[in-house]
């Protein structure tokens, strides 16, 4: 017999419960009402996004058809303020509506999010510590816009700016899989950020562009980067304890590239000890690793420069949460607009978890929220869980 995806069971109203937290979503999405509306449209933009958010918090919904079935239930209609809709209307919404208003909502929610990483030295940075990276989302071969390897291997790429201390996404851009990460970052730079970037973003012209908009950078460069030492800086005991090997003021680039970064910068070399639990490009890190970090920050202690780069890994952890826990690997649309709307809605869902709980989203918290929405956990259970998180957080800080 041919094998395929098992037939989805009908969505029942008793499988969907716990709408309390969705009451605050309506006002958040009010700005979307009226967007691209026509007299005969029955599914408005705010309603479509509400259904997407409901999809992310209800694992019983696994497809666009599941969302459509949920829209037929009277309780869902009442709580989300929607009317029953059709697969055709859902498909049309993914093609018609503009994703950009959702980007503004992401920024608004990110601004409201509290700091969840408590490091006194980082609170004094004066700029938002922002890790930047990209991640591939597998696409279908028929998605011609999602250029990647070849005709049979299509993909979209999510370019994310992630606020490390808040533990939330601040900005996202979606492109075809083969798009340049450096070009996307250059076009989305903002003032007041300390960008933490890996070797894939190394371009001295990009570093200068970051400085020109009023931001800063900490970037990893290769061992073959051409440098001219201007000053050898003295290391403190705290620097050595953090694994810092050297701290130099340098000019970077060969003769052809020398003018692209106008002023001298620092090169901080840091040794990371072998750690079998730390992932690496060749598997577990069974050997010491030396990082060369370049930054325009001349006054920050070298140990803090090293710490900023180590915290870049939080964006990788977020990608794992985004794909594996939140479930944004399954794409509900084949159009670029539709995929972008879905990705933005997923980021809004993640931001809502952070705002509802006051903490970084975790698998356990997300599971309990899903249990709550399905009626398996009460609001008291959810409050008790959040209280236990605070207890363990405070215990860790006092240890």
HUTARA-V157820 format. One record per run of one state. SS is the DSSP state (H for helix, E for strand, - for the rest). FROM is the first residue (numbers start at 1). TO is the last residue. Records with the same first field share a line. If there is no record, write none. Layout:
SS->FROM-TO / FROM-TO
//
This chain:
-->1-12 / 16-19 / 33-44 / 57-63 / 71-73 / 81-86 / 97-99 / 113-119 / 124-127 / 140-149 / 151-152 / 164-167 / 177-180 / 187-192 / 198-198 / 202-203 / 213-215 / 222-226 / 233-236 / 242-243 / 253-257 / 261-264 / 273-274 / 276-284 / 286-288 / 296-301 / 311-312 / 326-335 / 358-362 / 374-378 / 399-399
H->13-15 / 20-32 / 45-56 / 64-70 / 74-80 / 87-96 / 100-112 / 120-123 / 181-186 / 199-201 / 204-212 / 237-241 / 258-260 / 302-310 / 313-325 / 336-357 / 363-373 / 379-398
E->128-139 / 150-150 / 153-163 / 168-176 / 193-197 / 216-221 / 227-232 / 244-252 / 265-272 / 275-275 / 285-285 / 289-295
//
